[in-house]
Structure formats: C-alpha cells, structure tokens
Amino acid sequence: MTEEHTPAVKRGLDILDAAADAARRRNRDDLVERATTAKTRLASPGVTVVVAGEFKQGKSTLVNALLNAPISPVDDDLATTVPLLVRFADPSEASVLQEDPDDAEVVHERGVKPDEIGSWVSEATNPRNHLKVQMARIGLPRRLLSAGLELVDTPGVGGLESAHGRTTMAALPMAEAVLFLTDASQAFTASELTFLRQAIDLCPNVTVVVTKIDLYPEWRRIVEENQRHLTEHGIDVRVLAVSSALRQTAIARSDEQLNAESGYPALVNLLREGVVADAERTALQAAANDVYSIVDQLEAVIESERAILADPDRAAELTRQLEAAKDRADRLRTAASRWHTTLNDGISDLTSDIDHDLRARTRQLLSEVEAAIDAGDPTDMAEELPPMVEQRLMDDIATNYTDLTQRADELAEQVEEHFAGEESELTTGMKIAAPVSALEQAGRLELELAERPGFGANLLTGMRSSYGGVLMFGMMGSVIGLATFGPLSLGAGALMGRKGAKDEKARQLTLRRQQAKQGIRKYVDDVTFRVSKHSRDTLRQVQREIRDTNMERAAELQATAGEALGNAQRTYKTTQAEAQSRLGELDKALDHVRRVRTATSELLERES
Amino acid sequence: MSAPDLASGARALLDAARSVYAGHPAATEIEPVAARLHDPLRVAIAGKVKAGKSTLLNALVGERLAPTDASECTRVVTWYRDGVTYRVMLHPSVGEPVPAPFRREDGSLEIDLGGRDHSEIDEIEVEWPSSSLRKMTLIDTPGIDSLSTEISARAERFLAPDDDVPTAADAVLYMMRHLHSGDVRFLESFHDDEVSQATPINAIAVLSRADEIGVGRLDAMSSARRIAQRYRGQAKVRRLCQTVLPVAGLLAETAVTLNEAEFRHLHTLAGLDRNEIDELLLTVDRFVADDPSLSIVPIERVGLLDRFGLYGVRLSIALLRQNKVTNASQLSAELARRSGLDELRSVLAEQFAARADVLKARSVVVAIEDLMTRHPVPDAERLDAELERFMASAHEFSEIRLLNALRLGSVGFTSDEVEVAEQLLGAQGSSTSHRLGVELGVGVDEQRRVALELHQRWQRRGESPLSTRDVVDASRILSRTCEGILAGLATAG
C-alpha cells in the first residue's frame, strides 16, 4: 500500500527520522520506538468521512461519482443496507466483516472480489442483510483517497429516525467529517433538521450537500431556504450544491466545463482542504508533540551532563535535584500517581454510570411499551410494534453510546492533563538545575507545554479505528425481530357483531398481551446484555490504551532521569581536558537536538 | 348494490337521532351529518410536505386552482366543492364564516385573508362550478412533517382528530414520496380497527412525484410502477390502504391544462438538431440558459420547466420526435396516461365513487356514535338499538368488515381464497363484472354462471366441518354477496 504524502507530511516524517536518529545516538531505544510509532501514525492518518442523509437522496451515487467507480449499487428502489467503507489501496482490494453463523458475537473478515462488493451491501442481492454483514470495505487506487481519506456510505433506509438512521448517528463520533445529503426537490424536513442538530454535537465538521440540482429548476431557492433554516436553528455548517448525473457525464466526456457545472470541484476541494488538510494539521500537531517530548528528554540528559562539567562545584546539589526527579519519575509508574488514580477511578465511575443509564433507559422503554400493549391489542400492532421497539432501543443505545464516547474522551483528556503536569514538573525539575540559560529554558518550556493540546484524541485512536460504534450497531440490526404474537385469529366476535363472544375475546387478548410482553422483554434483555458487554469491553480497552501509553512515557522519563543522574555521578572523575572536549561534543549534540525542535516549530507555524 | 336500503337505513337512523336529541343542545349537530348523505363524497388529499397534494388536486379538478410552488404553500385545510357560483369562505377559529375576496394569479387562486394570520383560520371553503367537483368534494390539507409544527398538527387534527372523533372526510388519498416509517404511522392514525372508523377501504396511497424516483430519466415511470407494485404486496401497506398507484403529479396537472402555446414551444424544440436538444436537456440550468440561437426565449423555457418539470419536457420532446403525438390534444392525452392520472381516476371512480353510498352511510354511523359518546342522554338506548340494527342489517357493512379482516390477514383463508374473496367484495372495483372477475361485456348468462359457481364454492366452504368459525362466518357473507349479485343479474336479464 503506497500513499502519496503532502510536502508538510513528508517534512514531518523527515523530522521524526531526525528525532529518532538523535535518540539512537544517545542509545535511547525507547525514544526511537516512540518516533517510529509516531511516523506510522502520521503516514496514514485515516480520515473518516461519513456520507449521511435520508433514504434516496443520492448517497451511493455521490460516492460513485466522486471516485468515478461503480462501487455502491444504485437503484431507484432500495439500495444500500450495509455501511460501506471506501479507502485507498493499490491494487484494489475488498473485504466484508461477517457474523459467524453460530455465534453472532464473533465476526470474521472475509476477502471478496472488489467488483463484487456491491452484491454484499445491496438490498437487491442481500435482502434484509441475510448475509449478516456488519460492514463492507473496499480499497481503490484513487488519488483523492491517497492522503488517508475514507468515505463511509451509509444505509439511509426508512427515514433518519429509523434504526438505520441511528446507526449512522452512532458512527459520527468516529468520523472526522460528515457530508449530509438532501436533494433539491424540497427544503429540509423537520426530521432532517433534528438529525443535523444532533450530528453537529457529535462531529462538528458537517457539510450539507444539496444533490440533484440538474433536475430541479428551483434548486437555488431551495439552497437558500435551507441556509435560512440552518441560520434560524443556529446550525453553522457549509452548504454545497452538486449534480452527480452531470459529474458522471462530465467524466465520461472528459468535459472540464461540465465538471465545473456539476459542483463537484468544490466538494473535492472541501474534502482535500477542509477535511484531509484539517486532519493532517491535527496529525502534524500530534507528531510535533512526540518530537518535542523526545527532544526535551534528550536535551535534559545532555544539559545535566553539561551543567556538571561546566560547574563541578554544583555537582552535589544537582545530584540531589536529579535524585528527586528520578523519584518523581519512579512514582509516575506506580499506581499511586495522580494520573493513575484519575484513570482508574474515572473508568470505574464511567462503567457504572453508562451501565446504569442504559438500564434506566430500557426500563423506561419497557414500561412504555407494556403500557401500549395493555392499551390495545398486540395483534393490531404485530407489524409496527417490533420495529418501533427496535427503533426506540436503538435510539436509547445510540444516546448511551454517544455519551460513553464523549465521556471517555473527557476522561482521557483529564488523565493527560494530570500526566502532562507531572511530566513538565519533572523535565523542568531536571533542567532548572542547569545554570546555562536556565531562565530562558524554563520560560520556553512552559510556553510550549501550554501550547500542546490534550492528547485525548490521539490516545483513543485504537477505539476509533476499530469502528466500534458501527460494528456494534451492525450487531444490533441483526438481532432477530420479536417473536410472533400467537395465532392471528380474531375469533368470531370481531368479525360478526360488536357484542358477541366477549369473554373468549378478553381471555385471548390477555394471552396475546402476555406473549407480546414476554417477547419484547426477552429481546430488550438480550440486546441490553450484549450492548452492555460491548460498552464494558470498550471502556476496558480505553483504560488499557491510556495506561499503556502513559506507562511507556513514564518509563521514558524514568530512563531520562536515571541517565541524567548517572551522568552527574560519572562526571566527577573526568579531567579538565577531557571535560573540555566532552563539552564540545555535548554542545554539538545539544545543537543538533535543538535544530530538530526548531524545524518542528517552523513546520507547525507554516501549517497553522 | 342495495344503495336505496342503505340510504333509507341511514335516514331512519338520523330520524331516530333527531327524536332522541329533540330539545337537546347537541341537536344542532345532526343536520350537518344528515347533509353528508346528499353532498358529494368528501375526499381528503393528505401527505407529507411537498408530496404534491395541491398539484394532484389541480390535476383531478382539471384546473390550476390550488396554489402550488416549491415551498410549502397549503397552510390551512381548504375545501373545494362544486357550487353555482365562484365563492371563497373563510372559517375563522372564532366567529362566523366570512366571504373572502380572491383573484386568480396565473390560474391559481390567491385568497385575501383580510389581514388575518393563517393560524386564526380553521378552514377555507372554495366553491367552484366544476363537473369534477360535482362527483367529489376535494379537501387539500397542509403537509405533515412540516417544519412549522403548528401547520403539521392542523393536518393531523383534521384527518385523525382524536381517538373516537369521526373525521370530516369520507375517504383519503394519501400521497407519499416513498414509504417512510413516518408515513405508515400517519396512515395508522387514520386507520382504526372498529369497522365504523377509517379502514383500508377508504384510503388509496399515491406514490407521488413518481417521475423523480428515477431522477428524471425517461424510464422513470416504469421504475415507479415497479416500486408501487412492491409496496402493494406488503402486508403492512395492504392493511392500511386499498392500493398504491404511482402518479407524476406535475405532469398530470399540466396534461389536463396543456395549452396550444406550450405545445408549439415544445414542437419547435423537438425540431432542433439531436445534439443540440440533448445538451439543452442535460440540466435545468442549461435548459433555461441564455442562448440567442434558440427561437424559444429563456422566459418561455422557464415557463415550460415550471409546468412540465425536466422529466415532462424530456418525455414530451421524445414523444414529439418519435412522432407518437402530433397535436396538443394527443400530447395531453398521452401525458395524462403516462403520468398515471388516468389510472388514478379510474381507480377513484371504481373504489370511491361507486362505493360512495356505503362510505357516506358509514360516516353517518360514526358521527352518530360519536354524538352518543359525547352527549349521553337517557333515551340513548333506543338510538343504540337503531344503530345496532342498521349496522347488522346492511350487508354492505358486513362486506366492508370482512374486507378489512381479510386485509388484516385475520381470516383463515388460503391466499388464493383471499384473492377471490377480496375481488368478490369489490376490492378491484364494485361493478358486477369486477366482482365476478369476468371481462367487461361478458353476457348476462355467463355472468350468472360464474356467480352461481362462486356461490356454491363459498357455501361449501361455509358448511365444511373443517372450517373454523371465522371462515364459516366469512363464507356466509361471501355467499350472500353472490346472492345479491344473482338477484341483480335476474332483474338485468
């Protein structure tokens, strides 16, 4: 898999190489490792864009027209039933995530032919998703995708408030951006605006794309009206207008003018500049944070040695300080450290809150549904009740899950703040002892630390890239509908007269109500059980990710403090001449390390 | 069939109501109910925002009466009924109805609300001398899922006021752009299991703006027909409405109001070079672009687009180029056929108009039941007995009940039996030949033979010891229907 990188990313990768090189010279394998990990992350950022919208607004057509490939099947009637992820690959490749026929909780990834992917995701060939595909993926050699862009074509069947609409909503926290499609036949409906309002909370980078502008003479007025609705509701998003039919004709004829008329250049530009470039800036910032951390630590070690060589009289004092620093670094790795406590307490609070919230919601749902059953005859609701329950449950779970992701993010940030606080105290503590430009150093260091954004988003990459939400909701949809409500015979009474056979009718009704309630309770319990297990697993994974990352960094700091301390103790025994030549070496090393930092700052400045 | 019986039964019921409620303040409610028996059938056109309700209303009236444009324009429930003179009445929420001045702007009505906000007006009543409205009064309703929840709530209040309150309409045309869960929920509220309430019998679903389903391609309507066919087969839809028909509303409206100038413009465009016309028809923007080489000026092309839509223009030009039509009236007829309007009209005539007496009688029953619930009077038992007698004696009601039960899938028939039974009960149309499932024009003797055969079939089914109670009851109703048909044929012969 080869991807093309922008000059900024290339420069960032070079800088990370230089940082790795500097760490290697100081024999710091742990820091080399960190630079390598950062490189991998920067090289393929994975920018997910979810294509959402009501049923039949042209979502699949847009993905096809954008990439000039018949990826998603397009039909006048039903189309996509499974989320389809389109990303870069050369040569093309495709796979589906399919549930194990025996155990729905086991998912297999299965390679398929790229040109057959359509048959896995379309209602026509996979009605009601009987193939139990949770998600399909296809990789294509397209330039637009080469910078890590991943498009997710979502099923929009049955309205935004339906189960599928909820699936889309659940995928949003994982997405960098959302394209919300609505066709030019009419302005926003109430349900579309509700969706937009909720979407913007989950993923701030939303663009409304008005489609089919080739067909509706009034499309400009519709775009304006949509904009007015957005302003009235205080939703601040961009609005673009496109014609996929025109784009396809334009590509077929290689007609630039037509392509411009189709509105696609603006969309492509938005994806490149507004989305990919945005994500690139974030990725660069994250890489820069790694570089700064590596450089700070290397610098601290070099400077501690240099300080003692330059002023051996202060050795005892410096050793004391470095010992204290090492103690602090050791403590960072123990369970007693502040970040550790915050993390452990936070996760256990979150686990029980999320679980409690889910239970409260399902209890409420069950009591409402049971009241509805008691008020009527389940036979009359046999068609509508199961989808209604499914939808409500999905709605509750989506809200619960969104809450989980948001709070996990907050927790990660909080832990990071605590960790960073301790880290900065530590590095500053190690360096402040150095007489050389101590003030200047301290000042700069603080400033830089203040500039760093929370690491939360980066820490949770594992959780994000697993598409946990999407998978979970794929799993939801596959839970078999409710048990039937018993025999449908209404008895003679209902058919003939209004007053006959009342007792028999009442007895049967009670029975049907019981059956319906049992069926629904079993279904809700089953789904709740699986979702709550999934949530616990997710949170455990979050906890592990944060803990492992921080532990690694604590180990680095420990090594740094240990090395600095070792240097301070060793330098007692050097001669004057040796000291002079060593000082020269150290100055060079320091210079090298600082140049890496300067290059990083320059790159960030250019890109911001 | 036995329409006089139904009407006299309903009248007897009304007389009983009058005497029971004599002197009661609620007595004033009876006369409007009685009036419904003489008035044309009331058909409401309902559906989501911008589903094309007003456009379809115009197509059915054959005149551009209801204002239509790309934004939501029907904000108040509006009645269009036949009258001797042109008149518009406003029914404010508070106070007496007042006449309102109006003018016609480009065909459609512009009503002066006299400075009132539309939220202060309950209903607008338009009286318009029209042969189409003589057959049925049409009621235009505001869209559901309107961003203005107030407007949306009005439509729901009107169509499905509260649980047991009768609706003002006898039948409903429900417009849906495609089957949303929201749509079904809405149909549900109109539908209720109690026979006297709304049933699939009085609702027809229209897959509206059908041309847009195929994003304006020339084969768009066949796509729409396929989708309507699929919906028709779904149990969920079957229990909510009689059938689903695709209609391209704008095309239908234009077909019945096509003028010579429009035909001439299309004719000129159809004469252009093939490439030139293809480029022009690529997008709406191109079609109306400033092009001095075209003899049809942009404003005229904007006009065409307004009236036909891009699909309509594409279709008309294709028809002209292939010489399938050569004059305005041929084009008008062809567009009316292709838009699905002709089929809708014939289904309306079969399902609603031919059944008008039953539907109206049913509305009377519901209204009286409602009156009794809201205003209990000591003497109500007498009225209740009358109601019960009427309901039980009118075979048409039994037929409707059975048809509903069949639609709900609650009778233990085989699918083949369901099909034959539904047809016999008039699901395909209530004429004798429709019910018997014979070709039009088949002789009386042949019809009698088929009717006798059916009669025997249902009698046997009813007498079979294996039949469950519901099947026995249903079969009895069906054999009685056959007897009615045979009696009708005897007088005809």
Boltz contact constraints between the chains, C-beta under 6 A:
constraints:
  - contact:
      token1: [A, 56]
      token2: [B, 178]
      max_distance: 6.0
  - contact:
      token1: [A, 76]
      token2: [B, 213]
      max_distance: 6.0
  - contact:
      token1: [A, 76]
      token2: [B, 214]
      max_distance: 6.0
  - contact:
      token1: [A, 76]
      token2: [B, 223]
      max_distance: 6.0
  - contact:
      token1: [A, 77]
      token2: [B, 227]
      max_distance: 6.0
  - contact:
      token1: [A, 158]
      token2: [B, 181]
      max_distance: 6.0
  - contact:
      token1: [A, 159]
      token2: [B, 180]
      max_distance: 6.0
  - contact:
      token1: [A, 159]
      token2: [B, 181]
      max_distance: 6.0
  - contact:
      token1: [A, 159]
      token2: [B, 182]
      max_distance: 6.0
  - contact:
      token1: [A, 162]
      token2: [B, 181]
      max_distance: 6.0
  - contact:
      token1: [A, 186]
      token2: [B, 50]
      max_distance: 6.0
  - contact:
      token1: [A, 189]
      token2: [B, 145]
      max_distance: 6.0
  - contact:
      token1: [A, 190]
      token2: [B, 145]
      max_distance: 6.0
  - contact:
      token1: [A, 190]
      token2: [B, 147]
      max_distance: 6.0
  - contact:
      token1: [A, 214]
      token2: [B, 283]
      max_distance: 6.0
  - contact:
      token1: [A, 215]
      token2: [B, 216]
      max_distance: 6.0
  - contact:
      token1: [A, 215]
      token2: [B, 310]
      max_distance: 6.0
  - contact:
      token1: [A, 217]
      token2: [B, 284]
      max_distance: 6.0
  - contact:
      token1: [A, 217]
      token2: [B, 305]
      max_distance: 6.0
  - contact:
      token1: [A, 218]
      token2: [B, 70]
      max_distance: 6.0
  - contact:
      token1: [A, 246]
      token2: [B, 283]
      max_distance: 6.0
  - contact:
      token1: [A, 380]
      token2: [B, 193]
      max_distance: 6.0
  - contact:
      token1: [A, 383]
      token2: [B, 236]
      max_distance: 6.0
  - contact:
      token1: [A, 488]
      token2: [B, 410]
      max_distance: 6.0
  - contact:
      token1: [A, 489]
      token2: [B, 470]
      max_distance: 6.0
  - contact:
      token1: [A, 490]
      token2: [B, 410]
      max_distance: 6.0
  - contact:
      token1: [A, 492]
      token2: [B, 469]
      max_distance: 6.0
  - contact:
      token1: [A, 492]
      token2: [B, 473]
      max_distance: 6.0
  - contact:
      token1: [A, 495]
      token2: [B, 405]
      max_distance: 6.0
  - contact:
      token1: [A, 495]
      token2: [B, 470]
      max_distance: 6.0
  - contact:
      token1: [A, 495]
      token2: [B, 473]
      max_distance: 6.0
  - contact:
      token1: [A, 496]
      token2: [B, 473]
      max_distance: 6.0
